[in-house]
Amino acid sequence: VANYACTVRQLKPLPRDSVKGIEIGTSTSDVDVFGRIPLSPLGLDSFVAQQTRLEEGLDKVSDKLPFDLKGHPSSRSHIASSMLRRLDDDAKEYAEQANSGVTMKMVRLFDTQLKDYVQDTACKGLTDAVAKMHDVIKSMKKMTDEDNTYVEVASDNLLAVANKVPAATSGAGDEKEMAGLRHHLARTGGREPMLELDDLVSSILSTEAENSLTQWNPFLDAAAVEQVLGLTIDLILRVVRIGHTRRCLAEARDLLACLELL
């Protein structure tokens, strides 16, 4: 890898190919999902809801400081006055954000509902909440299984695309096929590299990724290089979502266990 100076990679649609019955590539909807909310395919609207402070039963945050130092002798200097004005402005800004903002909450697990569950462990609301947790856990397990299968197939496909050389046919073959055969033999002898996933992942951190790929495999044209980089980014996003989903799954199971103890 020439360097690790690349700070930005664009996520864009990539042509999809069917590999072992799975569509590999990045669709327009995938760009929207991974660019905004990777877990949105779970149907988050049915599991998560927004609540304002008023809906949570909380008082408004005051835009006034809980203390007044303006009468203190040390507050009369220019620097002190400037600091106090800054604190006043910060308090107003924070109050505006807190009072106009929303908090994401699990459906059927709002604060008022949790109090009801604790007071009446036989209520229907608690039964519904437990059922809802089972639903979200089932959805996350399904997504994780699908992403795991996708990553397994996509990894093999990515390596096949990145390492592809012209195949020699029976007979004399043309010069390109002979060059491909020589390259294949050089790989077998250890003189040319066989690209692995860590090579491809490392390459997207480089500002010279395109040049590096064509040096590693001179049979990659511009379209193939773009495909390899796009497939690598797509694969990374899937792997990251698997980790994200597994963390959420662990939290959901812990929460379910707490509810079942009531």
N, C-alpha and C positions, 0 to 999 in steps of 0.2 A: 504494500500500500504506500503510495507516494507521500501522503500526509493525512492528517486528521483535522483539517481546517474547514471542512464543510459544515456550515451551521444551519442550513435550510434545505429541505427536500420537499418538492411539491407533490401533494397527493392528488392524483388525477385518474380518471377512468382508464381502464386497460382492457383490451379485447379479451373476452372470456373463451376458454376452450374446455370442452368436456373431456375429463380425464378420469377413467374408472367410474364413470357415472356421476362425477362431481364437477360442477362448473368452477373452474379455476380462473381467477383474475379479479379485477376490481371494477365493479359496475358503478354507475352514477349514484345509485342508492347506497352502495358501500361507502363512497366518498362522503356522502351526507352523514351516514351513521358514524363512521370512524372520525370524521372531522368535528362532530358535535357531541353525541352521546353514544358511546360504543355499546352500552347495554340496552339501548332502546328497542332492539328486536324482542326483548322479553315482554314487551307490552307494559312498560313502566306505569302508564296512566292508570292501570287497574290495581297497582300495588303501592303507588306513591302519590301523595297529594300535597298541595301547598297550603300553608296556614299563615295568616297574619298574626301579629301580636294580639290584636283584638279577638280573633278566633281562638287563640290559645288561652284567652282569659288573663293576659298580662297587661299591666299598666303601661302607658306610654313612657318612653325614655325621656327624661327631662333634658332640655337644651341648656340648662343652667349648671354651672359648676357647683359642687357641694360645699364650696368654701368661698370666702370673699377676702382677698388680701389687699384690696385697693387702699384700705386705710393704714396699712402697715408702712412705717417710715422707709423701709428698704424698697418699697414698690414704686417710689417716686422717680427713680432714675429712668433714663431712656430705655436701657436694655430691659429692665424689669417690666416697664409698661408694655414693651413690645412682646415680651414673653406671655404676659397676662392676656393680651389681645389674641395671641396665637392660641392659648388655651381656650378662650371663649369661642373662637372660630371652630376649633376642633370639636368642642362639646356640641355645638350646633350642627356641625356636619355629621357627627356620629349619631345624634338623635334623629336627624333626617333620614339617614340610611336605615337605622334600626326600626323606626316607626313606619317607614314605607316599604320595607323589605318583607320577604316571606321566608318561612322555614319549611324544608322538605320533611314530611312525616310519613311513616308507614300507614297505609289505610287500615282502619280499625285499631290503631295503636296510638291514637291521640292522647294527650295527657289526661283529659277529663275521662276518656274511656278506660284508661289504665286504672284510674282511681275506682271506677265502678267495678272493674274486674276483681280488684283486691278486696273490695267490700262484699261482693257477691260472686264467689267462685263458681256458682252454678248457673250464672246468667248466660243467655244465648249469645250475647256479644263476645264472650270469651271463647265459646265454641267456634263462632265464626272467625275470630282472630286466629285461632289455631289452624283452622281449615285454610285460611288465606296464607299462612306461613308455609303450610304443606304445598300449596299451589306455587308459590314463588320459588321454593326449593326445587320442586319438580321442573319448573321452567329453566332454572339456572343449570341443573344437571343436564338437561336436554341440550342447552346451548353449549355447554362445556364438551359434551360428547361429540356434537357436530363440529365444533372448532378443532378438537383433537384429530378427528378423522380428516378434516380439511388440511390441517398442518402436515399430517403424515403424507397425504397424496401430493400436496403442493410442494413439499420439500423435494420429493423425488423428481417431480416435474421440473422444478427450478434447476436442479443439478443437471438434468438431461438437456435442458435448453442452453445452459451456460457452457456445457462441455461438448456440445454437438459439433461434429466435424463431418465433412462429406464422406459418405459411405462408399467403399469400393465395390463396384459391381463385378459380376463375372465377366471375364474378358480383359482386354487391354486397359480400358478405362481412360478418361481424359486426364489432363494435367491437374485439374482441381481435385479429382479423386485420388490421384497419386500423391498430391501434397497432403491430403487428409490422411492417407495411409502412413506417410512418413511421420506426420505429427502424432498419430496414434502409436506408432512404434517408439517414438521419442518419449511419449508418456510412459509406455511400458518400461522403458529403460531408465526412467527417472530424470530425463533431460528436460521434459516439459511438465508443467503442473497439471494435476487433475483437481479442478476447483471443488472446494468443500463449502459448506454453509458459512463457516466462520470467515472464509475469504470474501464471500459475497456481502455478508453483513458489514465487515470491516470496510469494504470498498465504498459503501454509500456514505461513509464518514469523510471521504476524500474528495477534494475539488478536482482530482484527476481520475475519477472513477471510470469514465468512459475510456480513457487512454489505457488504464490499467487492465481493463477487461479485454481490450483488443490485443494487448501484449500477451496476456495469459492465453487467449484463444484468438488467433488471427483470423479465424473463419467467421467471427461474429461481425455482421454488418451493423450499420447505425440503428436499424429497426430492432435487431436482435439485442443489441446493447440496451436500448430503451426498455425492451420487454424484460430483460434480466433484472434491471434496476427496479422496474415497477413491480415485478413478482416478488423481489426481495422485500420491498417496503410492505407489500400486501401480506407477506408471510409474518413479518415482524409485528404488524398490527394485530393479526390473529393470535399470535403467541402472547402479546401483552394483554389482550382481552381475556385469554384463558386465565392468566394470573389474577386479573381484576375480578373475574367471575368467581374464582376459587376463594378469594378473600371474602367476597360478599357471601358466598355459600357458607363459609365457616361462621361468619357473624350471624347469618340467618338461623343456622342450626343451634347456636348458643341461645339466641333469642327464643326459639321454639322450646328449647329445654326449660327456660325460665317460665314461659307461659304454662307449660304442662305441669310445673311444680305447684302452680296456684291451686 
